């Protein structure tokens, strides 16, 4: 019964696409041409013809029944590999999907398929018959109100059961074993998958189930499954999973996962970090993160997290009756290197934010004093020393000391905004309209809540980046201006990016780095970085 047709693309160069590793097969036709077959149906994505891969396969006009086996995309119930039966002008392929393929090498190549009855693989037969049906079971495992009829020979793959059966434990002679499950992360579904992994080669791990499965794998000492859970966690880290993955990695000893998730110090210090909206929001995120590390049992609604964190830190201050900042205490010392990379100068430039930081008393006073002094002198340079802003690009200074801010555009449209904070009289308006992003130095045209500089010309150093992400947090597309110097007269505007509509995917994330003043030369590090290094 014919059900599908393949077409051939001939050419003189190689076409690589699923030739090896499970989704393709290499053939040598009599004509010796290269080509690629693409399937109309859904069973095979593609396979290719490759000239001269195996010398053992005869050349043009060679008859015979030379054959070989290749890996093929199997699937449950399929045969392993592909059987090639070669003749002078045609070949026959028996696919793992139970399809018989007749290929005739002519100027116009066609391939037809006929269905074949699927054969169960050994692995699937074992899983179905022994695990799911429990045939010939010699031991019953009971846990969480559920029973599994299993086999000791398979359970011995688990370090937990291997020790139980090989030692002098009473369980080694029992036909029924009651398992105590002390870990609340383990549920019946996790045990089902963990036990089933002993009877099959591959396990599909859903990101939403990985923590429970990891807990079960650790209890049963299934090293292979633990590693697979770790790989799944590293591949599916996103904003929704990061906290649970971090806690689980610490609980179950997955150091590689914990490092890949945590890296909080490197994240906060990174020049490529997308900060939404301003630096104060990063401070708030770190405060919540620190609370979750110190109180891992908290599992309330996300919208209550900030209030709970504030209440918890306030209670610590009352208990200690001490004026010391939390990061100066033993409990907070481990978090100092992370908070030291906050750019505090862009937090205290906003009155409301400065008051919150003072109230929280997380940051050591000497860190804040140093920043207040730095900002005061920067303001005096602008007002009295005619500092009109950066005149040249210093990438190291820009990456380490620039203001970080961002905005999410949920859909296409017209937007105009400014980021809060005192920016030394440079009121910068950002506009997105008709696929253009425009910077404007506002002086007299638009109302401004703060003072504005009347200097004829001011300069800023900046970098603008755009990005769109998929549901798992991976970048779909991105663009950047690189670091630039922009000099603007009063109320002048400038287009800084023109976007190709074909690349626009919403929501669109805009992130900017700014330097409004020339950086004063310093001979040493900041109090924050120096203080962090001492711990």
C-alpha positions in Angstrom: 0.0 0.0 0.0 1.7 3.2 -1.2 1.3 6.1 1.2 4.2 8.5 0.6 6.5 9.9 -2.0 10.1 11.2 -1.7 11.6 13.7 -4.1 15.3 14.0 -5.0 17.5 17.1 -5.1 20.5 16.4 -7.2 23.7 18.4 -7.0 27.5 18.2 -7.1 28.2 19.1 -3.5 27.4 17.2 -0.2 24.0 17.7 1.4 24.3 17.0 5.1 21.2 16.7 7.2 20.5 13.7 9.2 23.0 11.5 7.3 24.2 9.8 10.5 23.1 9.4 14.1 19.5 8.3 13.6 17.6 10.3 11.0 19.2 9.4 7.7 21.0 6.9 5.6 23.8 7.2 3.0 23.3 5.6 -0.4 25.6 5.3 -3.4 23.5 5.4 -6.6 24.8 4.1 -9.8 25.0 7.7 -11.2 27.3 8.8 -8.4 25.4 12.0 -7.7 24.8 13.7 -4.4 21.3 14.4 -3.3 18.9 14.8 -0.4 15.5 13.2 0.1 12.8 15.0 2.0 9.7 13.2 3.1 6.2 14.4 2.6 4.9 12.4 5.6 5.8 12.7 9.3 7.8 9.6 9.9 11.2 10.7 8.6 12.5 14.3 8.4 15.2 13.7 5.9 17.8 11.3 4.6 20.6 11.8 2.2 22.5 10.0 -0.6 26.3 10.1 -0.2 28.6 9.1 -3.0 31.7 6.9 -2.2 31.2 6.6 1.6 31.7 2.8 1.7 34.1 1.2 -0.8 32.6 -2.1 0.0 29.4 -1.1 -1.8 30.0 -1.8 -5.4 30.2 1.0 -8.0 28.2 1.6 -11.1 26.5 -1.5 -12.5 27.8 -3.7 -9.7 25.3 -6.5 -8.9 25.1 -8.4 -5.8 23.5 -8.5 -2.4 26.0 -6.5 -0.4 24.3 -5.1 2.8 24.9 -3.1 5.9 23.1 -2.0 9.0 22.8 1.7 10.0 21.2 3.4 13.0 17.8 4.7 12.3 15.2 6.6 14.2 13.4 3.7 15.8 10.7 4.5 18.3 9.0 1.9 20.4 8.1 -1.3 18.6 10.6 -0.7 15.6 13.5 -2.6 14.4 17.0 -1.4 15.2 18.8 0.0 12.1 18.2 0.0 8.4 18.9 -2.9 6.1 20.3 -2.0 2.7 20.1 -4.6 -0.1 22.1 -3.3 -3.1 21.7 -4.1 -6.8 22.9 -2.4 -9.9 20.1 0.1 -10.2 17.9 -0.2 -7.2 17.9 -0.9 -3.5 15.5 -1.9 -0.8 15.3 -0.3 2.6 13.6 -1.8 5.6 13.0 1.0 8.1 12.7 0.8 11.8 9.2 2.3 11.5 8.0 -0.9 9.8 8.1 0.6 6.3 9.4 -1.1 3.1 11.0 1.3 0.7 11.8 0.6 -2.9 14.2 3.0 -4.6 14.9 3.1 -8.3 17.9 5.2 -9.4 16.7 7.0 -12.6 16.8 10.6 -13.7 13.7 11.2 -11.7 13.9 9.2 -8.5 10.8 8.1 -6.6 10.4 6.2 -3.4 7.3 4.4 -2.3 6.5 2.9 1.1 4.3 0.1 2.3 3.3 -0.6 5.9 4.7 -3.4 7.9 3.6 -4.8 11.2 5.6 -3.2 14.0 7.8 -5.5 16.1 8.4 -4.7 19.8 11.9 -4.0 20.8 13.4 -6.1 23.6 13.6 -3.1 25.9 9.9 -2.2 25.4 8.9 -5.8 25.9 10.8 -6.0 29.2 9.3 -2.7 30.4 5.7 -3.7 29.4 5.9 -7.4 30.6 8.0 -7.3 33.6 7.6 -3.8 35.0 4.1 -2.7 34.0 2.5 -6.2 34.1 4.7 -7.5 36.9 5.1 -11.0 35.5 7.3 -13.4 37.4 7.8 -10.9 40.2 9.8 -12.1 43.1 9.4 -9.0 45.4 6.7 -6.5 46.2 7.7 -2.9 47.0 5.2 -0.8 49.0 5.4 2.9 49.5 3.0 5.9 49.8 0.0 3.5 49.6 1.1 2.0 46.3 2.5 -1.4 45.4 5.0 -2.4 42.7 5.6 -6.1 41.7 9.3 -6.0 40.8 12.3 -8.2 40.4 15.4 -8.3 42.6 17.7 -8.8 39.6 16.6 -5.4 38.3 16.4 -3.7 41.6 20.1 -4.5 42.3 21.0 -1.8 39.7 20.0 0.6 42.6 22.7 1.2 45.2 19.9 1.3 47.8 18.5 -2.2 47.0 21.9 -3.6 46.1 23.1 -3.0 49.7 19.8 -4.2 51.1 19.8 -7.5 49.3 23.5 -8.3 49.6 24.0 -7.7 53.3 22.7 -9.3 56.4 19.6 -7.0 56.5 16.3 -8.7 57.2 14.9 -7.3 54.0 17.2 -9.5 52.0 15.0 -12.5 52.7 11.6 -10.7 52.5 9.1 -11.0 49.7 7.4 -7.7 50.6 9.3 -4.5 51.6 7.7 -1.4 53.0 9.7 1.7 52.1 9.7 4.7 54.3 9.7 7.9 52.3 11.2 10.7 54.5 11.5 13.2 51.6 8.3 15.2 51.0 9.5 15.9 47.4 9.0 12.2 46.5 5.6 11.2 45.3 4.1 8.1 43.7 4.7 9.4 40.2 8.3 9.9 40.9 8.7 6.4 42.3 6.9 5.0 39.3 9.4 6.6 36.9 12.4 5.8 39.1 11.5 2.1 39.3 10.6 2.0 35.6 14.0 3.4 34.7 15.5 0.1 35.9 13.6 -1.7 33.1 14.2 0.5 30.1 17.0 2.3 28.4 15.7 5.8 28.1 13.6 8.0 30.5 11.8 11.1 29.4 12.0 13.7 32.2 9.5 16.6 32.2 11.0 19.8 33.6 8.0 20.1 35.9 8.7 16.7 37.4 12.5 16.8 37.6 12.8 17.9 41.3 10.5 15.0 42.5 12.3 12.5 40.3 15.7 13.8 41.5 14.6 13.2 45.0 13.5 9.7 44.3 16.7 8.9 42.3 18.9 10.1 45.2 17.0 8.1 47.7 17.3 4.9 45.6 20.9 5.8 44.6 20.3 5.7 40.9 23.4 7.4 39.7 22.5 7.4 36.0 19.1 8.9 36.6 20.6 11.5 38.9 22.9 12.6 36.2 20.1 12.8 33.7 18.0 14.9 36.1 21.0 17.2 36.4 21.3 17.6 32.7 17.6 18.3 32.4 17.8 21.0 35.0 20.7 22.7 33.4 18.9 22.7 30.0 15.6 24.1 31.4 16.8 26.8 33.8 14.6 29.9 33.5 13.0 32.5 35.6 10.3 30.2 36.8 12.5 27.2 37.7 15.7 28.9 39.0 14.8 29.0 42.7 13.5 25.5 43.0 16.4 24.2 40.9 18.9 26.0 43.1 17.4 24.7 46.3 17.2 21.1 44.9 20.8 21.2 43.7 21.9 22.2 47.2 19.8 19.6 48.9 20.7 16.7 46.6 24.4 17.5 46.0 24.3 18.5 42.3 27.2 20.9 42.5 27.4 21.3 38.7 23.8 22.3 38.6 24.1 24.6 41.6 27.1 26.4 40.0 25.3 26.8 36.7 22.2 28.2 38.4 23.8 30.3 41.1 26.6 32.2 39.5 24.9 35.1 41.1 28.0 37.1 41.6 28.9 36.7 38.0 25.4 37.6 36.9 25.2 40.8 39.0 28.6 41.9 37.8 28.0 41.1 34.2 28.0 43.9 31.7 25.6 41.9 29.6 22.9 41.6 32.3 19.5 42.8 31.2 18.2 44.9 34.1 14.5 45.6 34.2 13.7 48.5 35.0 16.6 50.1 37.0 19.4 49.1 39.4 17.0 49.3 42.4 15.0 46.5 40.9 18.1 44.4 40.9 18.6 45.2 44.6 15.1 44.1 45.3 15.6 40.8 43.4 18.7 40.1 45.4 17.0 40.8 48.6 14.3 38.3 47.8 16.9 35.8 46.5 18.8 36.1 49.8 15.7 35.5 51.8 14.9 32.3 49.8 18.4 31.0 50.5 18.1 31.7 54.2 14.5 30.4 54.5 14.3 27.6 51.8 11.1 26.3 53.4 9.1 29.3 52.4 6.5 28.4 49.7 4.0 31.2 49.8 2.6 33.1 46.8 5.1 35.0 44.7 3.3 38.3 45.1 3.9 38.1 48.9 7.6 37.3 48.6 8.9 40.9 48.9 6.7 41.6 51.9 7.8 38.4 53.6 11.4 39.1 52.9 11.1 42.6 54.4 9.3 41.3 57.5 11.9 38.6 58.0 14.9 40.9 57.8 13.2 43.4 60.1 12.6 40.7 62.6 16.3 39.8 62.5 17.2 43.4 63.3 14.8 43.4 66.3 16.1 40.1 67.6 19.8 41.2 67.5 19.1 44.7 68.8 22.2 45.7 66.8 22.8 48.6 64.4 25.1 46.4 62.2 24.1 45.9 58.6 22.9 42.4 57.8 25.7 41.7 55.4 28.1 42.4 58.3 26.6 39.7 60.4 27.7 36.1 60.2 24.4 35.1 58.6 24.8 37.6 55.8 28.5 37.4 55.3 28.2 34.8 52.5 26.1 37.2 50.4 28.6 40.1 50.6 30.4 39.3 47.3 27.1 39.3 45.4 25.7 42.6 46.8 29.2 44.2 46.4 28.6 44.2 42.6 25.4 46.3 42.8 26.0 49.7 41.3 24.8 51.6 44.3 25.4 55.1 42.7 22.4 54.5 40.5 20.2 53.4 43.5 20.9 56.3 45.8 20.3 58.8 42.9 16.6 58.3 43.5 15.1 59.5 46.8 12.6 56.7 47.3 15.1 54.0 46.6 17.7 55.6 48.9 15.2 55.6 51.7 14.4 51.9 51.2 18.1 51.0 51.3 18.6 52.9 54.5 15.5 51.3 56.1 16.5 47.8 55.1 20.0 48.1 56.7 21.3 45.3 54.5 24.2 47.3 53.0 27.2 48.1 55.2 27.3 51.9 56.0 30.8 52.3 54.7 29.8 51.1 51.3 27.0 53.7 51.1 29.3 56.5 52.5 31.8 55.9 49.8 29.1 56.1 47.1 27.5 59.2 48.5 30.9 60.9 48.4 31.6 59.7 44.9 28.3 61.1 43.6 28.7 64.4 45.4 32.0 65.0 43.7 30.6 64.0 40.3 27.8 66.6 40.7 30.4 69.3 41.6 32.4 68.5 38.5 29.3 68.9 36.3 28.2 72.1 38.0 31.6 73.8 38.7 34.2 72.1 36.5 32.3 72.1 33.2 32.1 68.3 32.9 30.0 67.9 29.8 30.2 64.1 29.9 32.4 61.3 28.5 34.5 62.3 25.4 35.9 58.9 24.6 35.0 55.3 25.0 36.6 53.3 27.7 35.1 49.9 27.5 36.3 48.7 30.8 34.8 51.7 32.6 31.6 51.5 30.7 31.1 47.8 31.5 31.9 48.2 35.1 30.4 51.5 36.1 27.6 52.4 33.7 24.0 52.8 34.6 21.9 49.7 33.7 18.3 50.0 32.9 15.7 48.4 30.7 12.1 48.3 29.4 9.8 45.6 28.2 7.6 46.5 25.2 4.7 44.0 25.3 3.5 44.8 21.7 4.2 47.1 18.8 3.1 50.7 19.2 4.3 54.1 20.2 6.2 54.5 23.5 8.0 57.3 25.2 9.6 57.1 28.7 12.5 58.1 31.0 14.2 56.2 33.7 14.0 57.6 37.2 16.9 59.1 39.1 19.1 62.2 39.2 21.3 62.1 36.1 23.3 65.3 36.7 20.8 67.5 34.7 20.7 65.3 31.6 17.0 64.5 31.2 17.0 61.7 28.6 13.8 60.8 26.9 13.6 57.5 25.0 11.0 57.0 22.2 10.1 53.9 20.2 7.9 54.6 17.2 7.6 53.2 13.6 10.5 50.8 14.3 12.9 53.6 15.3 14.4 54.1 18.7 15.2 57.8 19.4 17.2 59.5 22.2 16.2 63.1 23.1 18.0 65.5 25.5 15.0 67.2 27.0 15.7 70.7 28.3 12.8 73.1 27.8 10.2 71.3 25.7 8.9 68.7 28.2 8.2 69.1 31.9 10.7 67.5 34.2 10.5 66.9 37.9 14.1 67.6 38.5 16.6 70.2 37.5 18.0 70.2 33.9 21.4 71.3 32.6 21.4 74.4 30.4 24.9 73.7 29.0 24.9 74.1 25.3 26.0 70.6 24.6 26.2 67.4 26.7 27.6 64.0 25.9 26.7 60.5 27.1 28.3 57.2 26.5 25.8 54.5 25.8 25.0 51.0 24.5 21.6 49.9 23.4 20.6 46.3 23.2 17.4 44.6 22.0 16.3 41.0 22.5 13.4 38.7 22.2 13.1 35.5 24.2 11.1 32.3 23.8 9.0 30.8 26.6 12.0 29.0 28.1 14.1 32.2 28.3 16.3 31.5 25.3 17.1 34.4 22.9 15.3 34.3 19.6 16.8 37.5 18.1 19.0 40.3 19.4 20.6 43.6 18.2 23.1 46.0 19.7 24.5 49.4 18.9 27.8 48.7 20.6 29.3 51.4 22.8 29.0 54.9 21.4 29.4 58.5 22.4 26.4 60.7 21.6 26.6 64.5 21.9 23.4 66.4 22.0 22.4 70.1 22.1 19.5 71.4 24.1 16.3 69.6 23.0 18.0 67.8 20.2 17.0 64.2 19.3 18.8 61.5 17.5 17.8 58.1 16.0 20.0 55.5 17.6 18.6 52.3 16.0 16.4 51.5 13.0 14.8 48.1 13.3 14.0 45.6 10.6 10.3 44.6 11.0 11.2 41.1 9.9 13.3 40.7 13.0 10.9 42.2 15.5 9.3 39.7 17.9 7.3 40.9 20.8 7.5 41.2 23.7 10.7 43.1 23.0 13.2 43.8 25.7 15.3 47.0 25.5 18.3 47.3 27.7 20.6 50.4 28.0 24.0 51.2 29.6 24.7 54.9 30.2 27.5 57.1 31.5 26.4 60.7 32.1 29.7 62.1 33.5 33.4 61.5 33.0 34.7 59.0 35.5 37.1 60.5 38.0 40.4 58.7 38.1 40.6 56.5 41.2 43.7 54.9 42.7 41.9 52.1 44.5 38.7 50.1 44.4 35.4 51.0 46.0 34.6 50.4 49.6 32.1 47.7 48.6 34.5 45.6 46.5 37.3 46.0 49.1 34.9 45.1 51.9 33.7 42.1 50.0 37.2 40.8 49.4 38.0 40.9 53.1 35.4 38.1 53.8 
